[in-house]
């Protein structure tokens, strides 16, 4: 299981409110929505390592 770390975040109130509405629409917590958006942006930018698949780990 991946380790989770707490990180205090300063964020503009309007951005926070918009993110909360988005999270509500997606049936996620605000924390999960922020992590989802960050992970998606990192993946698209090629900044996250590719997850190893079962086939790759057996080779």
N, C-alpha and C positions, 0 to 999 in steps of 0.2 A: 504494500500500500504506500502511496506517495505521502511524504511528510507535508503537513500544512503549517504555514507560518503566519502569524498575525503581523499586520502592517498598518499603522495608522495612516489614513488618507485624508488630505485636505482637498476639498472639492467645492466648486462653485455651487451654490444652492439651486440654481436653475438646472444645472447639469445633473445634480443629484435627483431632483424631482423628475426630470425626464427619464433618467435611468430607472427610477423606481416604477414609473408608469410602464416602461418597456418590460421590466421584470414581471410586473403584475400581468401584463398581456401574455407573457410566455410561461406563466405559472412557475416562476423561479423566485428564489429569494434575491434580494438586491445583491448580496455578496456573490451568489452563484452567477448572476447576470454579468457582474463586473468581470468575474473570472472567465466566463464564456467569451465576452467581447475581447478581452485581452488575449486569450488563447487563440481565438480566430485571427486576430490581427498579427500575432506572432507567427502563426502557421503560414499565413499568406505572405509574410515577409521573409519566410525561410529561416526564422530565428529559433524554431523549436526542432529538436531532434525527432526524426521519424520514429514512431513506436515500432518496436520489433514485433514481427508476427510469429506465430508458432512455427511456421515453415522455416523462417530465417534462423530461429534459435536452434533448430535441429540440424542445420547444415554444417 
